[in-house]
């Protein structure tokens, strides 16, 4: 009966859509029929994998025919190097830690501070914390004075829910007992915390040669942010270049944090990078020695760190110009080679429509903009259901967990089975456990960066549709009356780009752990960027070109085009039951009227664009050189020289501090540090029709270009191929 009802609704929707399209003149804007329904009523079978047209991606600039090409057949076919604010491309060039200049006050001199009485300090602490905690502290100090190694020990003080009291205890140790450091750990009750006290080892976080592994200590990592023992001549932040393969940024940093024994929040970075790629970016970490971080290279798999230096400030999201991409499209074929060449030339000369790519909207059958629309309407229960309910096309293990919760409502049982990378789902269930039925509170339990991503996704959805309508109605070769541009009537502000990088979540939008804090809908308060609508005088003077045309991301501080494109925003939002000028509820963070908004260029040209056609027969051989490949070549040459000079019998491709051997082509060979690369690349070659056993010659198109951080490289590739950039589509080309 439900399926029959939905079928009838779908038929009515199709009729209604055609009618509205005729009345409004919007042939490409489609109304999701399920936007009118309670999502709880929709069977999973009605959901489908999202296509580009579903999120407004429907036009091209070039009229040239597309051609066949496989995007990301191997993750090494997608190389990303961050570009800093000065325009410098970030590369990994060295894995060695630089020598640090010693300082007399490098660390707290423990021997000078022990072997003396601390009776006065202990009595002062007794009045602050009580007899029990004072006795614990005295016992720890007595052990230190007697010469007992306590580098692996800590004292956990009595639980307290009073944050001011805990702060006073932290400050006491900073001021009176600097050879000890403190941090906070969870108490026995949800609202309580305990202060933990340990020996100050000057950045080693208690991980001395006598310490046990954390898994044996059943312990949490120490956070040394409160430690004052840092030499004045060194910046408090260690900056390094992070090289990673087939891992997203947050995943890589979580691994490094665990090895260092620090909290992930100790790291700073300018933007997240694609998971299914090889990427290099800048990272900062608070109060760590280069030698200690460099030593991790021996144990890291698929990750390398290098190019160390100390700086005074940590990196913040958005502090980058953009990214340099080296993309190899494999299995390229067309009616003629001239089509491929002409398409590449056209991309360099005319650019592409600056759409928000599919990655912006997720990869599951429940696009993030639908969740955002529910939040904007104030439909908290529907939003929770969209996040938690079973979805079409998910991995069996995840689907089973979703089905289990849907049928049983067993929160504890679901949490035990739920994969940790499903951050939103886990956060919602934990909140529902504490406050059953409070869906709004559960949504607020999702990390802010993630819950805001849903709303931003809906803004991007509106922007894409407006961009498509702009191209359909007015083309891409000239400005028209009412277009928005940055005004040239006053000194132009330095253009800023938001921190949104290619494939913000890799290829799996279910992994929310690496989302940016920076909102591309927040305009900098200190900058008054003047935007104007093109008038008749501007058209006559020819002051503005098509490259100047902007479209807004909806918000309270933006203006809309004064031509027919401005109507697209309100019309489309209205169909989704959303007002861009009035809020449907009092929750500010889920209201477009509480967001400032932003502007985005409609057309984007790739900078420093280069391309070449390559021929290959072995699909397992990389066609692009990564930063690690360049280092490996240099090491190989030095090893050859060393081998010739010593005439030794050691293996030529010996380990270079990475526990991996290096092959003739610079690739990592089987060794202690490269099993993951070998296995994952082998798996890719099995999926590929151009694997190692295939000797038929094939063509590849290699592209290199730079884009601002708000642009998607996949949209440039789409302009070439004239096909979908969805992961599912390109996987199908391998079949």
C-alpha positions in Angstrom: 0.0 0.0 0.0 2.8 2.4 0.9 4.6 1.7 -2.5 1.3 2.3 -4.3 0.9 5.6 -2.5 4.5 6.7 -3.3 4.0 5.7 -6.9 0.9 7.9 -7.1 2.7 10.8 -5.4 5.6 10.4 -7.9 3.2 10.6 -10.8 1.6 13.7 -9.4 5.0 15.2 -8.8 6.0 14.6 -12.4 2.9 16.4 -13.6 3.3 19.2 -11.1 7.0 19.6 -12.2 6.1 19.9 -15.9 3.4 22.5 -15.1 5.8 24.6 -12.9 8.5 24.4 -15.5 6.2 25.8 -18.1 4.9 28.5 -15.9 8.3 29.5 -14.4 10.4 28.9 -17.5 12.9 26.8 -15.5 13.4 23.7 -17.7 16.3 22.3 -15.7 15.2 22.8 -12.2 13.5 19.7 -10.8 11.6 19.3 -7.6 12.6 16.3 -5.5 9.2 14.6 -5.0 10.3 13.4 -1.6 10.9 16.9 -0.4 7.2 17.1 0.3 7.1 14.0 2.3 8.1 12.9 5.8 11.4 11.1 5.1 10.4 8.5 7.6 7.8 7.3 5.2 10.2 6.7 2.3 11.3 3.1 1.7 15.0 2.7 1.1 14.4 1.4 -2.4 13.0 4.8 -3.4 16.4 6.5 -2.8 19.0 6.4 -5.5 22.6 7.4 -5.8 23.0 11.1 -6.4 23.7 12.3 -9.9 25.2 15.6 -10.9 21.9 17.0 -12.3 20.3 16.4 -8.8 22.5 19.2 -7.4 22.3 21.6 -10.3 25.4 20.5 -12.3 24.2 20.4 -15.8 26.0 22.8 -18.2 29.4 23.0 -20.0 31.3 25.9 -21.5 32.9 24.1 -24.4 30.7 22.7 -27.2 33.4 20.1 -28.1 32.4 16.5 -27.7 33.6 14.6 -24.6 35.8 11.6 -24.6 36.4 8.5 -22.4 38.8 8.8 -19.5 39.0 7.2 -16.1 39.4 9.5 -13.1 41.3 8.1 -10.1 41.7 4.6 -11.4 44.6 4.6 -9.0 45.0 7.0 -6.1 48.4 7.9 -7.3 46.8 9.3 -10.5 45.5 12.2 -8.3 48.4 14.2 -6.8 47.7 17.4 -4.7 50.2 19.8 -3.4 49.0 22.7 -1.3 49.8 26.3 -2.4 50.5 28.7 0.5 49.3 32.3 0.7 52.5 33.5 -1.0 51.9 31.3 -4.0 54.5 28.7 -3.1 53.8 25.1 -3.9 54.3 22.9 -0.8 56.6 19.9 -1.4 58.1 17.2 0.8 61.9 17.5 0.1 63.5 16.1 3.2 62.7 13.6 5.9 65.5 14.7 8.2 65.1 16.8 11.4 67.2 19.9 11.4 69.7 20.4 14.2 68.3 22.6 17.0 70.3 25.2 18.8 70.6 24.3 22.4 69.5 26.7 25.1 70.5 26.9 28.7 66.8 27.0 29.8 65.8 24.3 27.3 63.9 22.2 29.8 63.0 22.3 33.5 66.1 21.3 35.4 64.7 18.5 37.4 67.8 17.9 39.6 67.7 21.5 40.7 64.1 21.3 41.8 64.2 18.0 43.6 66.1 16.8 46.7 64.5 19.6 48.7 61.4 19.9 50.9 58.1 21.1 49.4 56.3 21.1 52.7 55.1 24.7 52.2 53.7 23.9 48.7 52.1 20.7 49.9 50.3 22.5 52.8 49.1 25.3 50.4 47.8 22.6 48.1 46.1 20.9 51.1 44.1 24.1 51.7 43.1 24.2 48.0 42.4 20.5 47.2 41.9 18.8 50.6 43.8 16.2 52.6 43.3 13.2 50.3 44.7 15.0 47.2 47.5 16.6 49.2 48.6 13.2 50.5 48.6 11.8 46.9 50.8 14.7 45.8 53.2 14.3 48.8 53.6 10.6 47.9 54.5 11.4 44.3 57.1 14.0 45.4 58.6 11.6 48.0 59.0 9.0 45.3 60.8 11.5 43.0 63.1 12.6 45.8 64.0 9.0 46.6 65.1 8.4 43.1 62.3 6.1 42.0 61.5 6.3 38.2 58.0 7.7 37.9 58.1 8.7 34.3 55.3 6.1 33.7 53.2 7.1 36.7 50.6 9.7 37.4 48.3 10.9 40.2 44.6 11.3 39.5 43.0 13.8 41.9 39.5 13.7 43.2 36.7 14.3 40.7 35.2 17.7 40.4 32.4 19.3 38.3 33.6 22.8 39.2 35.7 24.0 36.3 36.9 27.1 38.2 38.3 24.8 40.9 40.0 22.6 38.4 41.6 25.7 36.7 42.9 26.8 40.1 44.6 23.5 40.6 46.2 23.6 37.1 47.5 27.1 37.8 48.9 26.0 41.2 51.2 23.5 39.5 52.2 26.0 36.8 53.2 28.6 39.4 54.5 26.5 42.3 55.5 23.1 41.1 56.8 23.5 37.5 58.5 20.1 37.5 55.0 18.6 37.4 52.3 19.1 34.7 48.6 18.5 34.7 45.8 17.7 32.4 42.1 16.7 32.7 40.6 13.2 32.3 37.0 12.0 32.6 35.6 11.5 36.0 33.2 8.7 37.2 30.2 10.8 36.3 29.3 12.5 33.0 29.6 16.0 34.5 32.8 15.5 36.4 36.5 15.7 35.5 39.6 14.7 37.3 43.0 16.6 37.3 45.9 14.2 36.5 49.4 15.1 37.7 52.6 13.7 36.2 56.3 14.4 35.9 57.2 17.2 33.4 59.4 15.5 30.9 59.7 18.5 28.6 57.5 17.4 25.7 58.0 13.6 26.0 54.6 13.3 27.7 55.8 10.7 30.1 56.9 8.4 27.3 60.4 7.7 28.6 62.4 4.6 28.0 60.8 3.0 31.1 57.2 3.8 30.1 54.8 1.1 28.9 52.8 1.3 25.8 49.5 3.2 26.3 47.4 0.1 25.5 49.1 -1.6 28.5 48.4 1.5 30.7 44.8 1.6 29.7 45.3 5.3 29.5 44.5 8.4 27.5 47.2 10.5 25.8 48.5 13.5 27.7 48.0 17.0 26.3 51.0 19.1 27.0 49.4 22.4 25.9 49.6 23.7 29.4 53.2 23.0 29.9 55.4 26.0 30.4 58.7 24.2 29.8 59.6 25.4 26.3 62.8 27.1 25.3 62.3 30.8 24.4 64.5 30.6 21.3 62.1 28.2 19.6 58.7 28.9 18.2 56.0 27.0 20.2 54.7 25.4 17.0 56.6 22.9 14.9 55.6 23.3 11.2 56.2 20.3 8.9 55.1 19.0 5.5 52.7 16.1 5.7 52.8 13.6 2.8 50.1 11.0 2.7 48.8 8.3 0.4 45.1 7.2 0.3 44.3 8.8 3.6 42.4 11.9 4.5 44.0 14.6 6.5 42.4 14.0 9.8 42.9 10.3 9.6 46.7 10.9 9.1 46.9 13.4 11.9 45.0 11.1 14.3 47.7 8.4 13.7 50.5 10.8 14.3 48.8 12.2 17.4 48.5 8.7 18.8 52.1 8.0 18.2 53.2 11.2 19.9 50.8 10.8 22.8 49.1 14.2 22.2 45.5 15.2 21.4 44.5 15.7 17.7 43.6 19.3 18.6 47.3 20.0 19.0 47.6 20.1 15.2 46.7 22.9 12.8 46.3 22.8 9.1 45.1 25.1 6.3 42.7 22.7 4.6 41.7 19.1 4.3 43.0 17.1 1.3 41.4 14.4 -0.8 41.6 10.8 0.6 41.9 8.9 -2.6 45.0 10.8 -3.7 48.7 11.5 -2.9 48.9 14.9 -1.2 51.4 17.2 0.5 50.3 20.0 2.8 51.6 22.1 5.7 50.8 21.1 9.3 51.7 22.6 12.7 51.8 20.9 16.0 52.1 22.5 19.4 55.4 22.1 21.4 57.0 19.2 19.7 60.6 18.6 18.8 61.4 18.0 15.1 63.7 15.0 15.9 60.8 13.3 17.8 58.3 13.8 14.9 60.9 12.8 12.3 61.5 9.6 14.1 57.9 8.5 13.4 58.8 8.0 9.7 60.2 4.6 10.7 56.8 3.4 11.8 54.4 5.4 9.6 52.7 3.5 6.7 51.4 5.6 3.8 52.4 8.8 5.6 55.7 10.7 5.7 56.7 13.9 7.5 59.5 16.3 6.9 60.7 19.9 6.1 60.6 20.9 9.7 60.9 24.4 11.2 59.6 26.1 14.3 57.1 29.0 14.0 55.4 31.3 16.5 51.8 30.6 15.4 49.9 27.5 14.3 48.1 27.1 11.0 44.4 27.9 10.8 41.9 26.7 8.3 41.7 28.9 5.3 45.4 30.0 5.4 46.2 28.8 1.9 45.8 30.1 -1.7 44.8 26.8 -3.2 46.2 23.6 -4.5 48.4 22.4 -7.4 46.9 19.3 -9.0 48.6 16.7 -11.2 45.8 14.5 -12.5 46.2 11.5 -14.8 43.2 10.3 -16.7 43.8 6.7 -17.8 42.2 4.7 -20.6 41.6 7.8 -22.7 39.9 7.3 -26.0 38.0 9.4 -28.5 36.9 9.4 -32.1 40.2 11.2 -32.9 43.2 12.4 -30.9 42.5 15.9 -32.1 39.3 16.0 -30.0 41.4 15.3 -26.9 43.9 18.0 -27.8 41.3 20.6 -28.7 39.4 19.9 -25.4 42.6 20.4 -23.4 43.4 23.6 -25.2 39.9 24.9 -24.6 40.0 24.1 -20.9 43.2 26.2 -20.6 41.8 29.1 -22.5 38.1 29.3 -21.3 38.1 27.4 -18.0 35.1 25.7 -16.6 31.9 26.4 -14.7 32.9 26.8 -11.0 30.3 24.4 -9.6 30.5 22.8 -6.2 31.4 19.2 -7.0 29.5 16.1 -6.0 31.9 15.7 -3.0 30.1 18.7 -1.5 26.9 16.8 -1.3 28.1 13.4 -0.1 28.2 10.0 -1.8 25.3 8.2 -0.2 21.7 8.0 -1.3 20.9 10.8 1.3 22.6 13.9 0.0 23.7 16.3 2.7 21.7 19.2 1.2 18.5 17.3 1.9 19.5 17.2 5.6 20.4 20.8 5.4 16.9 21.7 4.0 15.3 19.8 6.9 17.3 21.8 9.4 16.4 25.1 7.7 12.7 24.1 7.9 13.1 23.2 11.6 12.2 19.6 11.0 14.5 18.1 13.7 13.0 14.6 13.8 13.1 14.3 10.0 16.8 15.5 10.0 17.7 12.9 12.6 16.0 10.2 10.6 17.8 11.2 7.4 21.1 10.8 9.2 20.3 7.5 11.1 18.0 5.6 8.8 19.1 2.8 6.4 20.4 4.0 3.0 20.6 2.4 -0.3 24.0 1.3 -1.6 25.9 1.4 1.8 28.3 -1.3 2.9 26.6 -4.3 4.4 28.1 -3.8 7.8 26.9 -0.3 8.1 23.5 -1.1 6.6 23.0 -3.9 9.1 23.7 -1.5 12.0 21.2 1.0 10.7 18.6 -1.6 10.2 19.2 -2.9 13.7 18.6 0.5 15.3 15.6 1.2 13.1 13.9 -2.1 14.2 15.1 -2.3 17.9 15.7 1.3 19.0 18.6 -0.2 21.1 21.0 2.7 21.4 23.7 0.9 23.5 23.7 -2.1 21.1 23.9 0.2 18.1 26.8 2.2 19.5 28.7 -1.0 20.1 28.4 -1.9 16.4 28.6 1.5 14.9 31.9 2.3 13.0 33.7 5.2 14.7 34.0 7.2 11.4 30.2 7.7 11.5 30.7 10.7 13.7 27.2 12.3 13.3 25.4 9.1 13.9 27.4 8.3 17.0 26.9 11.9 18.4 23.1 11.8 17.8 22.7 8.4 19.5 24.8 9.4 22.5 22.6 12.5 23.0 19.4 10.5 22.5 20.6 8.2 25.2 20.9 11.0 27.6 17.8 12.9 26.5 15.4 10.5 24.7 13.2 12.1 22.1 15.1 15.5 22.1 16.0 15.6 18.4 17.2 19.2 18.4 19.6 18.6 21.3 20.8 15.5 19.5 21.5 17.5 16.3 23.4 20.0 18.4 25.6 17.2 19.7 27.1 16.7 16.3 30.4 18.5 16.0 29.8 22.1 14.8 31.8 21.8 11.6 29.7 18.8 10.6 26.3 20.1 11.4 27.0 23.4 9.7 28.2 21.4 6.6 24.6 20.3 6.1 23.3 23.9 5.9 26.3 25.0 3.7 25.5 22.1 1.4 22.0 23.4 0.8 23.5 26.9 0.0 25.8 25.2 -2.5 22.8 23.4 -4.0 21.1 26.7 -4.6 24.3 28.2 -6.1 24.8 25.4 -8.5 21.3 25.7 -9.9 21.6 29.5 -10.2 24.9 29.0 -12.1 23.4 26.5 -14.5 20.5 28.9 -15.1 22.9 31.8 -15.8 24.7 29.8 -18.4 21.5 28.5 -20.0 19.9 31.9 -20.3 22.9 34.2 -20.9 25.8 32.1 -22.1 29.4 32.3 -21.0 30.9 34.9 -23.3 29.6 38.3 -22.0 28.2 40.0 -19.0 24.6 41.0 -19.0 22.5 43.6 -17.3 22.0 42.8 -13.6 25.0 40.4 -13.2 27.0 40.8 -10.0 30.7 41.7 -10.0 33.3 43.0 -7.6 33.2 46.8 -8.0 36.2 48.3 -9.8 35.2 51.8 -8.8 37.3 51.7 -5.7 40.7 50.0 -4.8 40.1 46.3 -5.0 40.5 44.3 -1.9 42.8 41.4 -1.9 40.7 38.5 -3.0 40.3 35.8 -0.3 39.3 32.2 -0.8 37.7 30.0 1.8 39.2 26.7 3.0 37.3 24.2 0.9 39.6 21.8 -0.8 39.2 19.1 -3.4 37.2 16.2 -2.1 36.7 17.6 1.4 35.8 14.1 2.7 37.7 12.0 0.2 35.3 9.7 -1.6 33.2 8.7 1.3 31.0 11.4 2.8 30.1 9.0 5.7 33.6 9.8 7.1 33.0 13.2 8.7 36.2 13.4 10.7 38.0 15.9 8.5 35.6 18.7 7.8 36.8 22.3 7.8 35.9 24.8 10.5 35.9 27.7 8.0 32.5 28.5 6.7 32.5 29.7 3.1 29.3 31.6 4.0 31.0 33.9 6.5 32.5 37.0 5.1 35.5 38.5 6.9 34.3 41.1 9.3 37.3 43.4 8.6 36.8 43.4 4.8 34.0 45.4 3.2 34.0 43.7 -0.2 32.0 45.9 -2.5 29.7 44.0 -4.9 27.5 45.7 -7.5 25.0 44.8 -10.2 26.0 45.6 -13.8 24.2 48.7 -15.2 23.8 50.2 -18.7 26.9 52.4 -18.2 29.0 49.4 -17.3 27.9 47.5 -20.4 28.7 50.4 -22.7 32.2 51.0 -21.1 33.1 47.3 -21.2 34.7 47.6 -17.8 33.7 44.1 -16.8 34.2 40.7 -18.5 32.6 37.3 -18.1 35.4 36.3 -15.7 34.2 39.0 -13.2 30.7 37.5 -12.9 29.7 36.4 -9.4 26.8 34.6 -7.8 26.0 34.7 -4.1 25.8 32.0 -1.5 22.6 33.0 0.3 22.9 34.9 3.5 21.8 38.1 5.3 24.7 40.3 3.9 24.6 39.4 0.2 22.7 40.9 -2.7 21.2 38.9 -5.5 21.5 39.6 -9.3 19.0 42.2 -10.4 18.1 40.1 -13.4 16.1 36.9 -13.8 18.8 34.8 -12.2 18.1 36.4 -8.8 14.7 34.8 -8.9 16.1 31.3 -9.1 17.2 31.3 -5.5 13.9 32.2 -4.0 11.9 30.1 -6.4 13.9 26.9 -5.7 14.1 27.5 -1.9 10.4 28.2 -1.8 9.7 24.8 -3.5 11.7 23.2 -0.6 9.6 25.1 1.9 12.4 27.5 2.8 12.4 31.3 3.0 15.7 33.1 2.4 14.4 36.2 4.2 12.6 34.8 7.2 13.5 32.1 9.6 11.1 29.2 10.4 12.4 28.8 13.9 14.6 30.4 16.6 17.7 28.2 16.2 20.2 30.7 14.7 22.8 28.3 13.5 20.2 26.5 11.3 18.9 29.7 9.7 20.1 31.2 6.5 19.0 34.7 7.8 21.6 34.4 10.5 24.5 33.7 8.0 26.4 36.5 6.4 26.7 34.8 3.0 29.5 35.0 0.4 30.2 35.4 -3.3 31.7 32.9 -5.8 33.0 33.3 -9.3 30.8 31.6 -11.9 33.7 30.8 -14.2 37.2 29.7 -13.3 40.3 29.3 -15.4 43.0 26.9 -14.2 46.3 28.7 -13.5 49.7 27.5 -14.9 47.9 24.9 -17.0 49.9 22.2 -18.6 48.9 18.9 -20.3 50.5 16.0 -22.2 49.3 12.8 -23.8 51.1 9.6 -22.6 51.2 6.1 -23.8 51.4 3.1 -21.4 51.0 -0.6 -21.5 51.3 -1.5 -17.8 48.5 -0.1 -15.7 50.4 -0.7 -12.4 53.2 1.7 -13.3 52.7 5.3 -11.9 52.5 8.0 -14.6 53.1 10.9 -12.2 56.0 11.6 -9.8 55.1 12.2 -6.2 57.3 14.0 -3.7 58.3 10.8 -2.1 59.3 9.5 -5.6 61.6 12.5 -6.0 63.2 11.8 -2.6 63.6 8.1 -3.4 65.4 8.9 -6.6 67.9 11.1 -4.8 68.4 8.5 -2.1 69.0 5.8 -4.8 71.7 7.9 -6.4 73.5 8.4 -3.2 73.2 4.7 -2.4 74.7 3.8 -5.8 77.6 6.1 -5.1 78.1 4.6 -1.6 77.9 1.1 -3.0 80.5 1.8 -5.6 82.9 3.4 -3.1 82.6 0.6 -0.5 82.2 -2.3 -2.9 80.0 -3.8 -0.2 77.4 -6.5 -0.7 74.5 -4.8 1.0 71.3 -4.5 -0.9 71.4 -1.5 -3.2 68.0 -0.1 -2.3 68.4 0.0 1.4 66.0 1.6 3.8 66.0 5.4 4.0 64.6 5.9 7.4 61.2 4.7 6.2 61.6 0.9 6.7 60.9 0.5 3.0 63.2 -0.4 0.2 63.2 1.5 -3.0 62.9 0.1 -6.5 64.5 1.1 -9.7 61.5 3.3 -10.5 61.5 5.0 -7.1 58.5 2.9 -5.8 58.5 1.4 -2.3 59.2 -2.3 -2.3 58.0 -4.7 0.3 59.4 -3.8 3.7 58.4 -2.9 7.2 56.7 0.4 6.1 55.0 -0.2 2.8 52.7 -3.1 3.1 49.6 -0.9 2.7 50.8 0.7 -0.5 51.6 -2.6 -2.1 48.3 -4.2 -1.1 46.1 -1.3 -2.0 47.9 -0.7 -5.4 47.6 -4.4 -6.1 43.9 -4.3 -5.4 43.5 -1.4 -7.7 45.3 -3.2 -10.5 43.0 -6.2 -10.1 40.0 -3.9 -10.6 41.6 -2.3 -13.6 41.4 -3.6 -17.2 44.8 -2.2 -17.7 46.5 -4.3 -15.0 50.0 -5.7 -15.1 49.1 -8.6 -17.4 47.6 -6.4 -20.1 50.2 -5.4 -22.7 47.9 -3.5 -25.0 49.0 0.1 -25.5 46.6 2.7 -23.9 46.5 6.4 -23.8 46.5 8.7 -20.7 46.0 12.5 -20.4 48.1 14.1 -17.7 47.0 17.5 -16.5 48.8 19.9 -14.2 47.2 23.1 -12.9 46.5 25.3 -9.9 43.1 26.3 -8.5 42.1 28.5 -5.6 41.0 26.6 -2.6 37.3 27.1 -3.2 37.4 25.3 -6.6 36.9 21.6 -7.4 39.4 20.0 -9.8 36.8 17.4 -10.6 34.7 20.1 -12.3 37.7 20.9 -14.6 37.9 17.2 -15.5 34.1 17.2 -16.1 34.5 20.0 -18.6 36.9 17.8 -20.6 35.1 14.5 -20.5 31.5 15.7 -20.7 30.6 12.8 -18.3 29.7 12.5 -14.7 32.5 12.8 -12.1 30.7 10.4 -9.7 32.8 7.7 -8.1 30.2 5.1 -9.2 30.5 6.1 -12.8 34.3 6.0 -13.0 34.3 2.7 -11.1 32.0 1.3 -13.8 34.6 2.2 -16.5 36.9 -0.4 -14.9 34.3 -3.2 -15.3 
